Amino acid sequence: MRIFMILPLAVALVACSGGNGQKQSRETADLFQKVIKTAEAQIGYQVKVIEESGKILNARTTRNGHVHYIGKQDWTSGFFPGTMFYMYDLTNDSKWLEVGIKYTENLDTIKHLKWHHDVGFMIDCSFGNALRVTGNEAYEEVIIEAAKSLSTRFRPVAGVIQSWDEDRGWQAERGWMCPVIIDNMMNLELLFKATQLSGDSTFHNIAVSHADKTMENHYRDDWSCYHVVDYDKEVGGVRSKQNAQGYAHESAWSRGQAWGLYGFTVAYRYTKDQRYLDMADNIYRYIFTHENLPADLVPYWDYNAPNIPNEPRDASAAAVAASALYELVDYDRPEYRETADKIMTSLAGDAYTAIVGTNGNFLLMHSVGSIPHDNEIDVPLNYTDYYFLEALTRKMRLEGAL
């Protein structure tokens, strides 16, 4: 049995009727048309700078007031190319398709990357969207090969895909054997998709095993999740449950909660296993009934951060959640649409959407990478823009506007 708590704010969003309701509907539609125009200007100038450089640059965030570009092997490298395809969806302007293909094909070698799990983000957000929009069968091979690379990180005894190598960088200082982060749920789509394209069920089976172990071990009784679960890859079982990017081991890092919501939604899409849909419902209730969730539904970077309300917000967590909620509407969850619309109205407003020519020409402001690492605090992030535009595309499709 599903029990839903109707949010007062969501009710308020649709409570108007008659003339006031029609006026509000027009104002909301105008707001989203305005944000698309802002995206065209902001991201368009970002592309203009790249094209004039004569290079293929990949914008991730800003540092000291300047755009920070990243290399192909950065875990966020698929988001900026993928954003081009959502801009094409929203505008039907072929210029976005042209640069989307160009920037995506530049990532071809990532299909062989095996030293971390984010090949799913990197390839599916770029080549996955390229395949969706163009139908170019050459992109199928890239996705399948990338899934093979990701599958090398599967640890059969533990039943999970290892996220980080235990002997690399700062991760080597934590004493982990097989760290798995909640973010890894987002990389399962690549595996599910590879099975659809190839007919090889190996990828699907790995994804299901990982989702099941995550459901079993990452979540607390209140349906919040740990960021990191360290497994024993030799004998199986859990060694520890910890934090890396949240406030504390027992706190709820906001983007992690959103990754889980989105990831289990995707797992249900490909398997139709009711357990995954129930899991998404449980995570929804945790997030949207939390006493520390702000009125605009854009969370603080951690639901248990010590100085709320004087803590940074994380627009990326809100955008990821909104995109998942629009998909969940298709799974007999119409009430989730009200929540998603409220999030999107907040993000499209002046508090989060940048003025044209500012914010390093990223669309949204006020995201957080990792406060414990003193990295990317209250800055734009390419994945915030990506998931916001994905959510906007899904919203407009639900409304029959695309």
N, C-alpha and C positions, 0 to 999 in steps of 0.2 A: 504494500500500500504506500502510495506517495502522499506526503503531507507537505503542502506548500504554504509558506508564509508570504502574504501579499505585502509588498513594500509600500508604505505610505507614499513615498516619493513617486513610485511607479504609478500608483493609483492617481496621484495628483496630475501626472502627465497626461492622462487620458480622461480625466473626470469632467472636463468642460464639455458642454453640449451646445447645440444650436449655433448661433452666430459666433459666440466666443470660441467654441470648438473649431469652427471653420477657420477663424482668424488665426488661432494657434497653429492649426495644421499648415496654413499658408506660410506663417512665419518660420515654422520648422523646415518646410521644404526650401524656403529661401535661404535658410542658414546652411543647409547642406549644398545647395548650388554655389553659395558663396565660398564654402571651404574647398570645393572642387576647383574653383577659379584661383583660389589662393595656392592650392597644390600645383596647378599648371604653372603659375608664376614662380613659385619657390623652387620646385623640383626642375622646372624648365631652365631656370638660371643655373642650377647645379650642373645640369647636363651641358649647358652652353660653355661653362668654364672647363669642363672635362674635354669637350670636343675641341675647343680652341687650344688646349694643351698639346694636342696631337698624341696623347696617351690614352690608355683605358684606365681610369682611376676609379676607385671604389670608396664612396663616402660613408663613413661609419658614424661620426659624431663631431663635436668641436672640442678643441683644446686651446686654452688661452685665447679664445676669440677667433680661432682659425679652424677651417675644416680639417679634420683628421682623416686621411685616406689609409686604407689598409691593403695588405697583400692578399693573394688568393687563398692562402691557408688559414686566414683568420676565420673564426667560427661564424662571423656575421657577413661573410663575403657574398652570400646568396641573396641577401635582402634587398640591396639597392638594385641589382638587375631585376629581381622579381617585382619590385615596385613599378618598374616601367610597364609591366603587363597589366597591372591594375589601373594604371593611368590610361592605358589603351582601352580597357573595359569601360572606364568611366567617361571617356571623351570621344572614343572612336576616331582618334587622330592617329594616323599611321606613323607619325614621327616617333611616338612612344614604342610602337612595335619594332621599328628599325633599330633603335638604340637598345631595346630590351634583348633582341636577338644578338646584337653585337656584344653587349656586356656579358650576356649569358654564355655565349660560345667561348669567351675568354677564360671561363672556368672549367673547361673540358678536362684538364688534367686532374682536377679534384676527384674524379671518379676513382682514382687509384689511391686516395688518401686513406691510411689505415691507423694513424697514430692517435686519433681521437674520434669520438662518436658523432660529432656535429656535421659529418658529411651529409646527414639527412637534411638539416637546415640548409646547408650550402648548395646541395644539388636539387632538392625537391622545390625549394622556393624559386630557384632560377629555371632549371631545365624542366621541372614539373609544370611550371606555369607556361613555359615556352611550348611544351607539348600540348597543353590544354588549349592554348590560343591558336597555334599554327597547325597542329596535327602532323608535324614533321617526324616521320618514323625514325630518323637518325637519333633523335633525342631519347627514344626508348632504350637504345643500346647504352647510352650514358647512365640512365637511371638504373638499369639492370646491373651494370658494372659497378656502380657506386654501392648498390645494395650488397653485392658480393664483398666489397671492401668493408662495409659496415659489419657484415656477418662474421668477419674474422675476429671481431671483438666479442663475439658471443662466448660465454664461459658455460659450457653445458652442465657441469656439476652444480654450479650455483643457479643456472637457469636464467642468466641475465646478460645483457650487453654491458661490458665494462665502459664507463664513461671516460675516465681519465687514466692514463698510464700512471702507475703508482711511483714511478721513478723520474717523473718530469716536473721541473719547475717547483713552485711553492707546494704543489700537491705531494711532492716527495718528502716534505717535512711533517706530514700528518700521520705517518705510520699506517697508511691504508694498504690493503692487499688488492681489493677489487672495488673501488668506489663507483657507486651508481648514483647519479643525481636525477632529481625529478624532471629536469629539463629533457632527459633522454626519452621521455614519452613522446616528445615532439618529433623524434627521428624515426618513429615506427611507421609513419605514413610512407616513407620511402620503401620500406620492406613490403608493406601490404601492396603498394602499387607495383613493385617489381614482380610479385607473384601474379598479379593480374596481367601484366605485360608478357611474362615469360612462360606462365603455366607451371613454374617450379614452386611447389608448396613449401620448400625449405625456408624461404624468407618469411612467409606468413606464419609458420610455426615458431620461428624465433621471436617474431613480434608478439605473438600470443603468450609465449612463455615469459617474456620480459614484462608484459602488461600484468600478467597474473602475479608475478613475484612483487611487482611494484604495489599492486593492490594489497597484497598480503603484508608487506613489510614497511612500506613508506608512510602509512597513514595511522594516525592516532584515533582514539575513540570518538573525538569530536569532529573527525574528518578533515582536520588540518594535516599537513604533511611535513615530514623532515625534508631538508634539502639533500643530504647525503646519507646513503646507507652503504656501509662497507661490508662486502661479502667475503667469505672464504672460498676462493675459487678452486681449492684443492679438495676440500671435504664437504663444501656446501654450508649453508647457514649464514646467519648474520653475525658479524663481529662487533659492529657499533652503529649507532645512529647519531648523526652530527649535523652541524651547520657549516656552510662555507660563505654564503653571501647574505644570509639573514642576520638578525641581531644576536641570537643565542641558539644553543642546541635545541631547546624546547620551544622556540618561538616559531611564528608562521611568516616566512618570507613571502611577500605579496605576489611577486611574479611567479614564484614556485607554485602557489595555489592556482594561478591562472594557467600555467603550463599543464598542471594535472587536469584541470577542467577541459582544456582543449584536447589533450592527449587521449583521455578516455572517450571523448566524443568521437574522435577519429577512429579509435579502436572499435567502437560500436558501429560506425559507418561501414567498416570493412568486414565485420564478423556477425553483426546483428545479435551479439551475445548480450542478453538482458543485464547481466552483471555489470557490464561496462556503462550502460546507460544509467543504471541505479547509482553507480559510483559518481557519474557526472552530476546526478541530482543531489547526492550527499555533499559534494564539494560546493555546488551552487548554494546550498543552504548555509554551509559554513561561511562562505564569503559574504553573502548578501543579507545575513542576519547578524553579522558581527558588530558588537557594540562600538568598535573603533573605526568602522567604515564611515567615511565622511558623507555628508548629505549629497554631494555631487557624484558619489559612487566611484571616484578616482582615489584609490587607496594610498595610505602612507606606505613607505617602502617595506615595512614589516608591520604586521597587525599588532605586534607586541613591543614595538619600539618604545623606549623609555620616556621620551619627551613629547609624545602626542599631546596636543595638536601642533607642536612646534617641531615637526619632523618633515623631511622632504616627501613629496608625493611621487608616485611612480605611474606616469601615464602609460608606460609600456604594459604594465599589468592590467590596466583597464582596457586597453585596446585588444589584447590577447583574449581576455574574458568576453568582451563584446562580440568578437568574431565567432567564438565558440557558441555563444548563446543564439546567434542567428541561425547557426546550423541546427541547434537543438530544437528550434521552432519546428523544423521539418519532422521531428520525431515526437510529435504530439505534445509539445511543450509551448503552447501559444503564449502563456503568461511570461515566458522568458523574453519575449520580444519587447515587452514594456521596459524591462530592466535594461536590455541592450540599447534601446532607444534613449533611455535616460543617460547612460554612459556616453553615447555618441553625441548627444546634444551638449553635454558638458565639454567633451574633447573638442567639438567643433566651435565652441564659444571662445571669446576673447581671453579667457583665463589660461587656455592651453594652446590655441592656434596662434602661430607667430604672425606678426606683421610682415608683409612682403618686404624682402630686402634685409631682414634680420635673421637671427637664429641660425646662421651659417647656411641659410637656404634649405633647412629642414622644415617640415610642416609643423610638427608639434613640439612644444616645450615641456620641460619638467618631468624628465625621466631619470631613473637611477640605474647605474650598472651594478656596482658593488661597493657599498659603504665600508664594509670591513677591510677592503683592499684600498680604500681611499681613491676610488676610480670611478669616473663618470657620474658625478653627483650633481643632480639638477641640471641636466644637459639634454639636448636632443639626441635621439638614437635612431639609427636606420631601421631597426626592427619595430620601433614604435610606429613610425610612418607606414611601414609595410602592413602591419596587422590592422592599423586604423583604416587604411585604404581597402584591405581585404574585407573588413567588417562593413565598410560603406558600400562596397560592391554587393555583398550579400544582402544588406538592407534594401538596396534599390531593386535587386532582383525579386525579393519578397514582395515589394510594392509594385512590381510590374513595370518599373521605370527603366529597366535594361533588357 
